[in-house]
Amino acid sequence: VPAIVGNSMVCIKLSAHLAERNINVQPIVYPAVEDEASRLRFFISSLHTEEQLLHTAEVLAEELKRPRAEVGIEA
């Protein structure tokens, strides 16, 4: 499941912040995709619980604000 971030540097930082919170997600960045199409790629399986998915969505929404500010990009 992709979450389009739109900036390679932000995508990499966001992936690292999520890893610190025990969420494993891979950044897909330039040159694999155009910079504005940079994304996080979540691999979801039937073993994930609804609670895990909701928690991940909440953490992602929270963390999306953080790395943009760190690299000087408006939210």
PDB file of N, H, CA, C and O in Angstrom:
ATOM      1  N   VAL A   1       0.859  -1.166   0.000  1.00  0.00           N
ATOM      2  CA  VAL A   1       0.000   0.000   0.000  1.00  0.00           C
ATOM      3  C   VAL A   1       0.905   1.229   0.000  1.00  0.00           C
ATOM      4  O   VAL A   1       1.704   1.395   0.921  1.00  0.00           O
ATOM      5  N   PRO A   2       0.798   2.093  -1.010  1.00  0.00           N
ATOM      6  CA  PRO A   2       1.653   3.274  -1.043  1.00  0.00           C
ATOM      7  C   PRO A   2       1.039   4.463  -0.304  1.00  0.00           C
ATOM      8  O   PRO A   2      -0.180   4.637  -0.279  1.00  0.00           O
ATOM      9  N   ALA A   3       1.893   5.259   0.282  1.00  0.00           N
ATOM     10  H   ALA A   3       2.883   5.118   0.261  1.00  0.00           H
ATOM     11  CA  ALA A   3       1.506   6.554   0.844  1.00  0.00           C
ATOM     12  C   ALA A   3       2.411   7.568   0.158  1.00  0.00           C
ATOM     13  O   ALA A   3       3.598   7.658   0.472  1.00  0.00           O
ATOM     14  N   ILE A   4       1.855   8.326  -0.772  1.00  0.00           N
ATOM     15  H   ILE A   4       0.891   8.253  -1.027  1.00  0.00           H
ATOM     16  CA  ILE A   4       2.641   9.294  -1.538  1.00  0.00           C
ATOM     17  C   ILE A   4       3.061  10.439  -0.622  1.00  0.00           C
ATOM     18  O   ILE A   4       2.230  11.074   0.028  1.00  0.00           O
ATOM     19  N   VAL A   5       4.364  10.686  -0.585  1.00  0.00           N
ATOM     20  H   VAL A   5       5.039  10.170  -1.113  1.00  0.00           H
ATOM     21  CA  VAL A   5       4.916  11.739   0.264  1.00  0.00           C
ATOM     22  C   VAL A   5       5.288  12.958  -0.572  1.00  0.00           C
ATOM     23  O   VAL A   5       5.075  14.092  -0.143  1.00  0.00           O
ATOM     24  N   GLY A   6       5.836  12.737  -1.751  1.00  0.00           N
ATOM     25  H   GLY A   6       6.009  11.816  -2.100  1.00  0.00           H
ATOM     26  CA  GLY A   6       6.092  13.831  -2.674  1.00  0.00           C
ATOM     27  C   GLY A   6       7.436  14.516  -2.561  1.00  0.00           C
ATOM     28  O   GLY A   6       7.647  15.555  -3.185  1.00  0.00           O
ATOM     29  N   ASN A   7       8.359  13.960  -1.777  1.00  0.00           N
ATOM     30  H   ASN A   7       8.188  13.116  -1.270  1.00  0.00           H
ATOM     31  CA  ASN A   7       9.696  14.532  -1.657  1.00  0.00           C
ATOM     32  C   ASN A   7      10.605  13.437  -1.119  1.00  0.00           C
ATOM     33  O   ASN A   7      10.336  12.873  -0.058  1.00  0.00           O
ATOM     34  N   SER A   8      11.676  13.130  -1.839  1.00  0.00           N
ATOM     35  H   SER A   8      11.895  13.588  -2.701  1.00  0.00           H
ATOM     36  CA  SER A   8      12.550  12.010  -1.463  1.00  0.00           C
ATOM     37  C   SER A   8      13.153  12.176  -0.080  1.00  0.00           C
ATOM     38  O   SER A   8      13.180  11.221   0.697  1.00  0.00           O
ATOM     39  N   MET A   9      13.637  13.365   0.245  1.00  0.00           N
ATOM     40  H   MET A   9      13.615  14.141  -0.386  1.00  0.00           H
ATOM     41  CA  MET A   9      14.272  13.572   1.544  1.00  0.00           C
ATOM     42  C   MET A   9      13.268  13.413   2.675  1.00  0.00           C
ATOM     43  O   MET A   9      13.572  12.800   3.698  1.00  0.00           O
ATOM     44  N   VAL A  10      12.095  13.955   2.498  1.00  0.00           N
ATOM     45  H   VAL A  10      11.848  14.453   1.667  1.00  0.00           H
ATOM     46  CA  VAL A  10      11.041  13.812   3.504  1.00  0.00           C
ATOM     47  C   VAL A  10      10.670  12.340   3.654  1.00  0.00           C
ATOM     48  O   VAL A  10      10.466  11.860   4.770  1.00  0.00           O
ATOM     49  N   CYS A  11      10.585  11.636   2.557  1.00  0.00           N
ATOM     50  H   CYS A  11      10.750  12.025   1.651  1.00  0.00           H
ATOM     51  CA  CYS A  11      10.224  10.222   2.558  1.00  0.00           C
ATOM     52  C   CYS A  11      11.236   9.399   3.362  1.00  0.00           C
ATOM     53  O   CYS A  11      10.845   8.541   4.154  1.00  0.00           O
ATOM     54  N   ILE A  12      12.494   9.647   3.168  1.00  0.00           N
ATOM     55  H   ILE A  12      12.811  10.344   2.525  1.00  0.00           H
ATOM     56  CA  ILE A  12      13.545   8.929   3.887  1.00  0.00           C
ATOM     57  C   ILE A  12      13.478   9.230   5.374  1.00  0.00           C
ATOM     58  O   ILE A  12      13.558   8.316   6.195  1.00  0.00           O
ATOM     59  N   LYS A  13      13.332  10.495   5.728  1.00  0.00           N
ATOM     60  H   LYS A  13      13.267  11.238   5.062  1.00  0.00           H
ATOM     61  CA  LYS A  13      13.238  10.876   7.139  1.00  0.00           C
ATOM     62  C   LYS A  13      11.992  10.280   7.787  1.00  0.00           C
ATOM     63  O   LYS A  13      12.044   9.800   8.920  1.00  0.00           O
ATOM     64  N   LEU A  14      10.882  10.313   7.071  1.00  0.00           N
ATOM     65  H   LEU A  14      10.840  10.703   6.151  1.00  0.00           H
ATOM     66  CA  LEU A  14       9.643   9.770   7.599  1.00  0.00           C
ATOM     67  C   LEU A  14       9.769   8.270   7.849  1.00  0.00           C
ATOM     68  O   LEU A  14       9.295   7.773   8.871  1.00  0.00           O
ATOM     69  N   SER A  15      10.393   7.555   6.942  1.00  0.00           N
ATOM     70  H   SER A  15      10.778   7.959   6.112  1.00  0.00           H
ATOM     71  CA  SER A  15      10.620   6.125   7.122  1.00  0.00           C
ATOM     72  C   SER A  15      11.453   5.867   8.380  1.00  0.00           C
ATOM     73  O   SER A  15      11.167   4.936   9.134  1.00  0.00           O
ATOM     74  N   ALA A  16      12.471   6.678   8.606  1.00  0.00           N
ATOM     75  H   ALA A  16      12.704   7.434   7.994  1.00  0.00           H
ATOM     76  CA  ALA A  16      13.326   6.523   9.790  1.00  0.00           C
ATOM     77  C   ALA A  16      12.546   6.804  11.069  1.00  0.00           C
ATOM     78  O   ALA A  16      12.691   6.084  12.057  1.00  0.00           O
ATOM     79  N   HIS A  17      11.721   7.847  11.053  1.00  0.00           N
ATOM     80  H   HIS A  17      11.603   8.432  10.251  1.00  0.00           H
ATOM     81  CA  HIS A  17      10.922   8.176  12.239  1.00  0.00           C
ATOM     82  C   HIS A  17       9.922   7.063  12.548  1.00  0.00           C
ATOM     83  O   HIS A  17       9.703   6.727  13.712  1.00  0.00           O
ATOM     84  N   LEU A  18       9.324   6.501  11.523  1.00  0.00           N
ATOM     85  H   LEU A  18       9.502   6.774  10.578  1.00  0.00           H
ATOM     86  CA  LEU A  18       8.385   5.399  11.738  1.00  0.00           C
ATOM     87  C   LEU A  18       9.120   4.167  12.273  1.00  0.00           C
ATOM     88  O   LEU A  18       8.583   3.457  13.123  1.00  0.00           O
ATOM     89  N   ALA A  19      10.332   3.905  11.792  1.00  0.00           N
ATOM     90  H   ALA A  19      10.767   4.482  11.102  1.00  0.00           H
ATOM     91  CA  ALA A  19      11.120   2.782  12.298  1.00  0.00           C
ATOM     92  C   ALA A  19      11.411   2.952  13.790  1.00  0.00           C
ATOM     93  O   ALA A  19      11.391   1.977  14.542  1.00  0.00           O
ATOM     94  N   GLU A  20      11.679   4.184  14.216  1.00  0.00           N
ATOM     95  H   GLU A  20      11.695   4.975  13.606  1.00  0.00           H
ATOM     96  CA  GLU A  20      11.909   4.459  15.631  1.00  0.00           C
ATOM     97  C   GLU A  20      10.680   4.117  16.470  1.00  0.00           C
ATOM     98  O   GLU A  20      10.781   3.853  17.668  1.00  0.00           O
ATOM     99  N   ARG A  21       9.513   4.127  15.814  1.00  0.00           N
ATOM    100  H   ARG A  21       9.431   4.342  14.841  1.00  0.00           H
ATOM    101  CA  ARG A  21       8.255   3.817  16.505  1.00  0.00           C
ATOM    102  C   ARG A  21       7.778   2.398  16.173  1.00  0.00           C
ATOM    103  O   ARG A  21       6.596   2.078  16.298  1.00  0.00           O
ATOM    104  N   ASN A  22       8.730   1.556  15.747  1.00  0.00           N
ATOM    105  H   ASN A  22       9.691   1.816  15.645  1.00  0.00           H
ATOM    106  CA  ASN A  22       8.486   0.133  15.466  1.00  0.00           C
ATOM    107  C   ASN A  22       7.507  -0.126  14.330  1.00  0.00           C
ATOM    108  O   ASN A  22       6.755  -1.101  14.357  1.00  0.00           O
ATOM    109  N   ILE A  23       7.521   0.749  13.336  1.00  0.00           N
ATOM    110  H   ILE A  23       8.132   1.540  13.315  1.00  0.00           H
ATOM    111  CA  ILE A  23       6.717   0.549  12.131  1.00  0.00           C
ATOM    112  C   ILE A  23       7.686   0.414  10.971  1.00  0.00           C
ATOM    113  O   ILE A  23       8.417   1.350  10.649  1.00  0.00           O
ATOM    114  N   ASN A  24       7.689  -0.752  10.346  1.00  0.00           N
ATOM    115  H   ASN A  24       7.095  -1.513  10.607  1.00  0.00           H
ATOM    116  CA  ASN A  24       8.603  -1.038   9.250  1.00  0.00           C
ATOM    117  C   ASN A  24       7.936  -0.669   7.928  1.00  0.00           C
ATOM    118  O   ASN A  24       6.965  -1.305   7.518  1.00  0.00           O
ATOM    119  N   VAL A  25       8.455   0.352   7.269  1.00  0.00           N
ATOM    120  H   VAL A  25       9.244   0.869   7.602  1.00  0.00           H
ATOM    121  CA  VAL A  25       7.931   0.777   5.972  1.00  0.00           C
ATOM    122  C   VAL A  25       9.101   1.211   5.106  1.00  0.00           C
ATOM    123  O   VAL A  25      10.027   1.872   5.577  1.00  0.00           O
ATOM    124  N   GLN A  26       9.050   0.833   3.843  1.00  0.00           N
ATOM    125  H   GLN A  26       8.298   0.296   3.461  1.00  0.00           H
ATOM    126  CA  GLN A  26      10.159   1.103   2.928  1.00  0.00           C
ATOM    127  C   GLN A  26       9.936   2.401   2.149  1.00  0.00           C
ATOM    128  O   GLN A  26       8.854   2.613   1.602  1.00  0.00           O
ATOM    129  N   PRO A  27      10.953   3.275   2.093  1.00  0.00           N
ATOM    130  CA  PRO A  27      10.842   4.474   1.262  1.00  0.00           C
ATOM    131  C   PRO A  27      11.170   4.126  -0.193  1.00  0.00           C
ATOM    132  O   PRO A  27      12.146   3.428  -0.467  1.00  0.00           O
ATOM    133  N   ILE A  28      10.364   4.608  -1.099  1.00  0.00           N
ATOM    134  H   ILE A  28       9.571   5.175  -0.877  1.00  0.00           H
ATOM    135  CA  ILE A  28      10.608   4.455  -2.534  1.00  0.00           C
ATOM    136  C   ILE A  28      10.856   5.865  -3.064  1.00  0.00           C
ATOM    137  O   ILE A  28       9.939   6.686  -3.112  1.00  0.00           O
ATOM    138  N   VAL A  29      12.094   6.142  -3.459  1.00  0.00           N
ATOM    139  H   VAL A  29      12.839   5.476  -3.420  1.00  0.00           H
ATOM    140  CA  VAL A  29      12.504   7.506  -3.779  1.00  0.00           C
ATOM    141  C   VAL A  29      13.185   7.566  -5.151  1.00  0.00           C
ATOM    142  O   VAL A  29      13.410   6.543  -5.797  1.00  0.00           O
ATOM    143  N   TYR A  30      13.509   8.802  -5.578  1.00  0.00           N
ATOM    144  H   TYR A  30      13.326   9.633  -5.053  1.00  0.00           H
ATOM    145  CA  TYR A  30      14.236   9.037  -6.814  1.00  0.00           C
ATOM    146  C   TYR A  30      15.556   8.276  -6.749  1.00  0.00           C
ATOM    147  O   TYR A  30      16.209   8.321  -5.706  1.00  0.00           O
ATOM    148  N   PRO A  31      15.980   7.593  -7.780  1.00  0.00           N
ATOM    149  CA  PRO A  31      15.490   7.573  -9.156  1.00  0.00           C
ATOM    150  C   PRO A  31      14.474   6.474  -9.463  1.00  0.00           C
ATOM    151  O   PRO A  31      14.053   6.330 -10.611  1.00  0.00           O
ATOM    152  N   ALA A  32      14.070   5.688  -8.444  1.00  0.00           N
ATOM    153  H   ALA A  32      14.412   5.805  -7.511  1.00  0.00           H
ATOM    154  CA  ALA A  32      13.077   4.638  -8.702  1.00  0.00           C
ATOM    155  C   ALA A  32      11.739   5.237  -9.143  1.00  0.00           C
ATOM    156  O   ALA A  32      11.023   4.660  -9.961  1.00  0.00           O
ATOM    157  N   VAL A  33      11.421   6.407  -8.585  1.00  0.00           N
ATOM    158  H   VAL A  33      12.003   6.876  -7.920  1.00  0.00           H
ATOM    159  CA  VAL A  33      10.220   7.158  -8.973  1.00  0.00           C
ATOM    160  C   VAL A  33      10.617   8.629  -9.064  1.00  0.00           C
ATOM    161  O   VAL A  33      11.644   9.029  -8.516  1.00  0.00           O
ATOM    162  N   GLU A  34       9.823   9.422  -9.741  1.00  0.00           N
ATOM    163  H   GLU A  34       8.988   9.097 -10.186  1.00  0.00           H
ATOM    164  CA  GLU A  34      10.070  10.868  -9.772  1.00  0.00           C
ATOM    165  C   GLU A  34      10.027  11.401  -8.339  1.00  0.00           C
ATOM    166  O   GLU A  34       9.315  10.852  -7.497  1.00  0.00           O
ATOM    167  N   ASP A  35      10.779  12.460  -8.057  1.00  0.00           N
ATOM    168  H   ASP A  35      11.357  12.906  -8.741  1.00  0.00           H
ATOM    169  CA  ASP A  35      10.856  12.994  -6.701  1.00  0.00           C
ATOM    170  C   ASP A  35       9.471  13.315  -6.152  1.00  0.00           C
ATOM    171  O   ASP A  35       9.182  13.000  -4.998  1.00  0.00           O
ATOM    172  N   GLU A  36       8.610  13.935  -6.957  1.00  0.00           N
ATOM    173  H   GLU A  36       8.845  14.191  -7.895  1.00  0.00           H
ATOM    174  CA  GLU A  36       7.277  14.298  -6.471  1.00  0.00           C
ATOM    175  C   GLU A  36       6.360  13.087  -6.299  1.00  0.00           C
ATOM    176  O   GLU A  36       5.247  13.221  -5.791  1.00  0.00           O
ATOM    177  N   ALA A  37       6.817  11.913  -6.717  1.00  0.00           N
ATOM    178  H   ALA A  37       7.721  11.804  -7.130  1.00  0.00           H
ATOM    179  CA  ALA A  37       6.052  10.668  -6.542  1.00  0.00           C
ATOM    180  C   ALA A  37       6.669   9.783  -5.453  1.00  0.00           C
ATOM    181  O   ALA A  37       6.277   8.626  -5.302  1.00  0.00           O
ATOM    182  N   SER A  38       7.624  10.317  -4.700  1.00  0.00           N
ATOM    183  H   SER A  38       7.943  11.257  -4.822  1.00  0.00           H
ATOM    184  CA  SER A  38       8.244   9.548  -3.618  1.00  0.00           C
ATOM    185  C   SER A  38       7.168   9.053  -2.676  1.00  0.00           C
ATOM    186  O   SER A  38       6.191   9.748  -2.401  1.00  0.00           O
ATOM    187  N   ARG A  39       7.362   7.840  -2.187  1.00  0.00           N
ATOM    188  H   ARG A  39       8.156   7.275  -2.410  1.00  0.00           H
ATOM    189  CA  ARG A  39       6.306   7.224  -1.388  1.00  0.00           C
ATOM    190  C   ARG A  39       6.872   6.279  -0.349  1.00  0.00           C
ATOM    191  O   ARG A  39       8.014   5.829  -0.434  1.00  0.00           O
ATOM    192  N   LEU A  40       6.045   5.998   0.624  1.00  0.00           N
ATOM    193  H   LEU A  40       5.117   6.364   0.694  1.00  0.00           H
ATOM    194  CA  LEU A  40       6.305   4.930   1.567  1.00  0.00           C
ATOM    195  C   LEU A  40       5.510   3.731   1.091  1.00  0.00           C
ATOM    196  O   LEU A  40       4.342   3.867   0.727  1.00  0.00           O
ATOM    197  N   ARG A  41       6.121   2.570   1.087  1.00  0.00           N
ATOM    198  H   ARG A  41       7.070   2.459   1.382  1.00  0.00           H
ATOM    199  CA  ARG A  41       5.420   1.364   0.642  1.00  0.00           C
ATOM    200  C   ARG A  41       5.223   0.446   1.845  1.00  0.00           C
ATOM    201  O   ARG A  41       6.171  -0.114   2.394  1.00  0.00           O
ATOM    202  N   PHE A  42       3.954   0.315   2.234  1.00  0.00           N
ATOM    203  H   PHE A  42       3.183   0.770   1.788  1.00  0.00           H
ATOM    204  CA  PHE A  42       3.574  -0.558   3.339  1.00  0.00           C
ATOM    205  C   PHE A  42       3.231  -1.936   2.789  1.00  0.00           C
ATOM    206  O   PHE A  42       2.508  -2.056   1.800  1.00  0.00           O
ATOM    207  N   PHE A  43       3.749  -2.965   3.431  1.00  0.00           N
ATOM    208  H   PHE A  43       4.337  -2.867   4.234  1.00  0.00           H
ATOM    209  CA  PHE A  43       3.405  -4.337   3.079  1.00  0.00           C
ATOM    210  C   PHE A  43       2.474  -4.858   4.163  1.00  0.00           C
ATOM    211  O   PHE A  43       2.883  -5.066   5.305  1.00  0.00           O
ATOM    212  N   ILE A  44       1.218  -5.066   3.791  1.00  0.00           N
ATOM    213  H   ILE A  44       0.885  -4.897   2.863  1.00  0.00           H
ATOM    214  CA  ILE A  44       0.188  -5.477   4.736  1.00  0.00           C
ATOM    215  C   ILE A  44      -0.190  -6.924   4.448  1.00  0.00           C
ATOM    216  O   ILE A  44      -0.311  -7.336   3.294  1.00  0.00           O
ATOM    217  N   SER A  45      -0.371  -7.685   5.524  1.00  0.00           N
ATOM    218  H   SER A  45      -0.273  -7.350   6.462  1.00  0.00           H
ATOM    219  CA  SER A  45      -0.777  -9.082   5.359  1.00  0.00           C
ATOM    220  C   SER A  45      -1.979  -9.386   6.249  1.00  0.00           C
ATOM    221  O   SER A  45      -2.396  -8.563   7.064  1.00  0.00           O
ATOM    222  N   SER A  46      -2.518 -10.573   6.074  1.00  0.00           N
ATOM    223  H   SER A  46      -2.180 -11.241   5.411  1.00  0.00           H
ATOM    224  CA  SER A  46      -3.664 -10.996   6.875  1.00  0.00           C
ATOM    225  C   SER A  46      -3.282 -11.208   8.337  1.00  0.00           C
ATOM    226  O   SER A  46      -4.160 -11.356   9.187  1.00  0.00           O
ATOM    227  N   LEU A  47      -1.991 -11.225   8.640  1.00  0.00           N
ATOM    228  H   LEU A  47      -1.278 -11.105   7.950  1.00  0.00           H
ATOM    229  CA  LEU A  47      -1.539 -11.378  10.020  1.00  0.00           C
ATOM    230  C   LEU A  47      -1.591 -10.074  10.808  1.00  0.00           C
ATOM    231  O   LEU A  47      -1.528 -10.096  12.038  1.00  0.00           O
ATOM    232  N   HIS A  48      -1.705  -8.933  10.119  1.00  0.00           N
ATOM    233  H   HIS A  48      -1.756  -8.915   9.120  1.00  0.00           H
ATOM    234  CA  HIS A  48      -1.827  -7.657  10.809  1.00  0.00           C
ATOM    235  C   HIS A  48      -3.233  -7.532  11.394  1.00  0.00           C
ATOM    236  O   HIS A  48      -4.224  -7.895  10.760  1.00  0.00           O
ATOM    237  N   THR A  49      -3.291  -7.017  12.601  1.00  0.00           N
ATOM    238  H   THR A  49      -2.486  -6.722  13.116  1.00  0.00           H
ATOM    239  CA  THR A  49      -4.586  -6.826  13.247  1.00  0.00           C
ATOM    240  C   THR A  49      -5.156  -5.457  12.871  1.00  0.00           C
ATOM    241  O   THR A  49      -4.436  -4.573  12.407  1.00  0.00           O
ATOM    242  N   GLU A  50      -6.441  -5.307  13.078  1.00  0.00           N
ATOM    243  H   GLU A  50      -7.026  -6.025  13.455  1.00  0.00           H
ATOM    244  CA  GLU A  50      -7.082  -4.017  12.829  1.00  0.00           C
ATOM    245  C   GLU A  50      -6.454  -2.940  13.713  1.00  0.00           C
ATOM    246  O   GLU A  50      -6.270  -1.804  13.277  1.00  0.00           O
ATOM    247  N   GLU A  51      -6.128  -3.298  14.943  1.00  0.00           N
ATOM    248  H   GLU A  51      -6.277  -4.221  15.296  1.00  0.00           H
ATOM    249  CA  GLU A  51      -5.505  -2.346  15.866  1.00  0.00           C
ATOM    250  C   GLU A  51      -4.142  -1.890  15.352  1.00  0.00           C
ATOM    251  O   GLU A  51      -3.799  -0.713  15.457  1.00  0.00           O
ATOM    252  N   GLN A  52      -3.367  -2.817  14.800  1.00  0.00           N
ATOM    253  H   GLN A  52      -3.645  -3.774  14.714  1.00  0.00           H
ATOM    254  CA  GLN A  52      -2.058  -2.452  14.242  1.00  0.00           C
ATOM    255  C   GLN A  52      -2.219  -1.502  13.061  1.00  0.00           C
ATOM    256  O   GLN A  52      -1.470  -0.533  12.935  1.00  0.00           O
ATOM    257  N   LEU A  53      -3.183  -1.772  12.208  1.00  0.00           N
ATOM    258  H   LEU A  53      -3.792  -2.559  12.311  1.00  0.00           H
ATOM    259  CA  LEU A  53      -3.402  -0.918  11.042  1.00  0.00           C
ATOM    260  C   LEU A  53      -3.858   0.475  11.455  1.00  0.00           C
ATOM    261  O   LEU A  53      -3.385   1.472  10.911  1.00  0.00           O
ATOM    262  N   LEU A  54      -4.773   0.544  12.411  1.00  0.00           N
ATOM    263  H   LEU A  54      -5.157  -0.266  12.853  1.00  0.00           H
ATOM    264  CA  LEU A  54      -5.238   1.852  12.893  1.00  0.00           C
ATOM    265  C   LEU A  54      -4.106   2.617  13.568  1.00  0.00           C
ATOM    266  O   LEU A  54      -3.956   3.822  13.365  1.00  0.00           O
ATOM    267  N   HIS A  55      -3.310   1.914  14.371  1.00  0.00           N
ATOM    268  H   HIS A  55      -3.431   0.935  14.536  1.00  0.00           H
ATOM    269  CA  HIS A  55      -2.171   2.555  15.035  1.00  0.00           C
ATOM    270  C   HIS A  55      -1.191   3.118  14.001  1.00  0.00           C
ATOM    271  O   HIS A  55      -0.712   4.244  14.136  1.00  0.00           O
ATOM    272  N   THR A  56      -0.903   2.329  12.978  1.00  0.00           N
ATOM    273  H   THR A  56      -1.291   1.414  12.869  1.00  0.00           H
ATOM    274  CA  THR A  56       0.021   2.779  11.929  1.00  0.00           C
ATOM    275  C   THR A  56      -0.521   4.014  11.227  1.00  0.00           C
ATOM    276  O   THR A  56       0.230   4.955  10.970  1.00  0.00           O
ATOM    277  N   ALA A  57      -1.800   4.028  10.916  1.00  0.00           N
ATOM    278  H   ALA A  57      -2.410   3.263  11.125  1.00  0.00           H
ATOM    279  CA  ALA A  57      -2.405   5.193  10.254  1.00  0.00           C
ATOM    280  C   ALA A  57      -2.307   6.428  11.145  1.00  0.00           C
ATOM    281  O   ALA A  57      -2.010   7.519  10.658  1.00  0.00           O
ATOM    282  N   GLU A  58      -2.553   6.267  12.437  1.00  0.00           N
ATOM    283  H   GLU A  58      -2.794   5.380  12.832  1.00  0.00           H
ATOM    284  CA  GLU A  58      -2.467   7.396  13.376  1.00  0.00           C
ATOM    285  C   GLU A  58      -1.039   7.918  13.482  1.00  0.00           C
ATOM    286  O   GLU A  58      -0.812   9.127  13.456  1.00  0.00           O
ATOM    287  N   VAL A  59      -0.087   7.012  13.601  1.00  0.00           N
ATOM    288  H   VAL A  59      -0.271   6.030  13.622  1.00  0.00           H
ATOM    289  CA  VAL A  59       1.325   7.411  13.709  1.00  0.00           C
ATOM    290  C   VAL A  59       1.782   8.080  12.416  1.00  0.00           C
ATOM    291  O   VAL A  59       2.496   9.082  12.456  1.00  0.00           O
ATOM    292  N   LEU A  60       1.376   7.537  11.276  1.00  0.00           N
ATOM    293  H   LEU A  60       0.796   6.724  11.244  1.00  0.00           H
ATOM    294  CA  LEU A  60       1.746   8.135   9.996  1.00  0.00           C
ATOM    295  C   LEU A  60       1.212   9.566   9.907  1.00  0.00           C
ATOM    296  O   LEU A  60       1.947  10.474   9.517  1.00  0.00           O
ATOM    297  N   ALA A  61      -0.042   9.774  10.260  1.00  0.00           N
ATOM    298  H   ALA A  61      -0.639   9.037  10.577  1.00  0.00           H
ATOM    299  CA  ALA A  61      -0.624  11.122  10.215  1.00  0.00           C
ATOM    300  C   ALA A  61       0.135  12.080  11.129  1.00  0.00           C
ATOM    301  O   ALA A  61       0.374  13.232  10.769  1.00  0.00           O
ATOM    302  N   GLU A  62       0.510  11.602  12.304  1.00  0.00           N
ATOM    303  H   GLU A  62       0.316  10.665  12.596  1.00  0.00           H
ATOM    304  CA  GLU A  62       1.263  12.417  13.257  1.00  0.00           C
ATOM    305  C   GLU A  62       2.661  12.738  12.731  1.00  0.00           C
ATOM    306  O   GLU A  62       3.107  13.884  12.790  1.00  0.00           O
ATOM    307  N   GLU A  63       3.337  11.730  12.222  1.00  0.00           N
ATOM    308  H   GLU A  63       2.975  10.799  12.174  1.00  0.00           H
ATOM    309  CA  GLU A  63       4.716  11.906  11.769  1.00  0.00           C
ATOM    310  C   GLU A  63       4.836  12.665  10.453  1.00  0.00           C
ATOM    311  O   GLU A  63       5.891  13.229  10.164  1.00  0.00           O
ATOM    312  N   LEU A  64       3.782  12.688   9.658  1.00  0.00           N
ATOM    313  H   LEU A  64       2.925  12.230   9.892  1.00  0.00           H
ATOM    314  CA  LEU A  64       3.852  13.415   8.382  1.00  0.00           C
ATOM    315  C   LEU A  64       4.190  14.884   8.581  1.00  0.00           C
ATOM    316  O   LEU A  64       4.778  15.503   7.695  1.00  0.00           O
ATOM    317  N   LYS A  65       3.838  15.444   9.704  1.00  0.00           N
ATOM    318  H   LYS A  65       3.360  14.941  10.424  1.00  0.00           H
ATOM    319  CA  LYS A  65       4.116  16.858   9.983  1.00  0.00           C
ATOM    320  C   LYS A  65       5.583  17.078  10.331  1.00  0.00           C
ATOM    321  O   LYS A  65       6.144  18.120   9.990  1.00  0.00           O
ATOM    322  N   ARG A  66       6.208  16.128  10.995  1.00  0.00           N
ATOM    323  H   ARG A  66       5.752  15.282  11.271  1.00  0.00           H
ATOM    324  CA  ARG A  66       7.547  16.302  11.546  1.00  0.00           C
ATOM    325  C   ARG A  66       8.661  16.423  10.514  1.00  0.00           C
ATOM    326  O   ARG A  66       9.373  17.426  10.542  1.00  0.00           O
ATOM    327  N   PRO A  67       8.859  15.487   9.619  1.00  0.00           N
ATOM    328  CA  PRO A  67      10.037  15.584   8.747  1.00  0.00           C
ATOM    329  C   PRO A  67       9.966  16.735   7.756  1.00  0.00           C
ATOM    330  O   PRO A  67      11.010  17.251   7.355  1.00  0.00           O
ATOM    331  N   ARG A  68       8.782  17.155   7.348  1.00  0.00           N
ATOM    332  H   ARG A  68       7.934  16.737   7.674  1.00  0.00           H
ATOM    333  CA  ARG A  68       8.670  18.285   6.429  1.00  0.00           C
ATOM    334  C   ARG A  68       9.284  19.527   7.062  1.00  0.00           C
ATOM    335  O   ARG A  68      10.014  20.265   6.401  1.00  0.00           O
ATOM    336  N   ALA A  69       8.997  19.758   8.316  1.00  0.00           N
ATOM    337  H   ALA A  69       8.403  19.158   8.853  1.00  0.00           H
ATOM    338  CA  ALA A  69       9.560  20.906   9.017  1.00  0.00           C
ATOM    339  C   ALA A  69      11.074  20.773   9.143  1.00  0.00           C
ATOM    340  O   ALA A  69      11.798  21.764   9.046  1.00  0.00           O
ATOM    341  N   GLU A  70      11.550  19.552   9.359  1.00  0.00           N
ATOM    342  H   GLU A  70      10.961  18.747   9.438  1.00  0.00           H
ATOM    343  CA  GLU A  70      12.988  19.334   9.541  1.00  0.00           C
ATOM    344  C   GLU A  70      13.788  19.622   8.285  1.00  0.00           C
ATOM    345  O   GLU A  70      14.947  20.025   8.384  1.00  0.00           O
ATOM    346  N   VAL A  71      13.214  19.431   7.114  1.00  0.00           N
ATOM    347  H   VAL A  71      12.272  19.104   7.033  1.00  0.00           H
ATOM    348  CA  VAL A  71      13.951  19.701   5.877  1.00  0.00           C
ATOM    349  C   VAL A  71      13.534  21.027   5.244  1.00  0.00           C
ATOM    350  O   VAL A  71      13.906  21.326   4.109  1.00  0.00           O
ATOM    351  N   GLY A  72      12.758  21.820   5.988  1.00  0.00           N
ATOM    352  H   GLY A  72      12.455  21.577   6.909  1.00  0.00           H
ATOM    353  CA  GLY A  72      12.404  23.153   5.527  1.00  0.00           C
ATOM    354  C   GLY A  72      11.334  23.191   4.461  1.00  0.00           C
ATOM    355  O   GLY A  72      11.323  24.098   3.629  1.00  0.00           O
ATOM    356  N   ILE A  73      10.420  22.211   4.468  1.00  0.00           N
ATOM    357  H   ILE A  73      10.429  21.474   5.144  1.00  0.00           H
ATOM    358  CA  ILE A  73       9.334  22.172   3.489  1.00  0.00           C
ATOM    359  C   ILE A  73       8.036  22.475   4.206  1.00  0.00           C
ATOM    360  O   ILE A  73       7.759  21.916   5.268  1.00  0.00           O
ATOM    361  N   GLU A  74       7.251  23.349   3.635  1.00  0.00           N
ATOM    362  H   GLU A  74       7.476  23.804   2.773  1.00  0.00           H
ATOM    363  CA  GLU A  74       5.950  23.672   4.218  1.00  0.00           C
ATOM    364  C   GLU A  74       5.061  22.437   4.218  1.00  0.00           C
ATOM    365  O   GLU A  74       5.105  21.635   3.285  1.00  0.00           O
ATOM    366  N   ALA A  75       4.261  22.286   5.255  1.00  0.00           N
ATOM    367  H   ALA A  75       4.225  22.937   6.013  1.00  0.00           H
ATOM    368  CA  ALA A  75       3.331  21.128   5.360  1.00  0.00           C
ATOM    369  C   ALA A  75       2.227  21.205   4.341  1.00  0.00           C
ATOM    370  O   ALA A  75       1.370  20.323   4.292  1.00  0.00           O
TER     371      ALA A  75
END
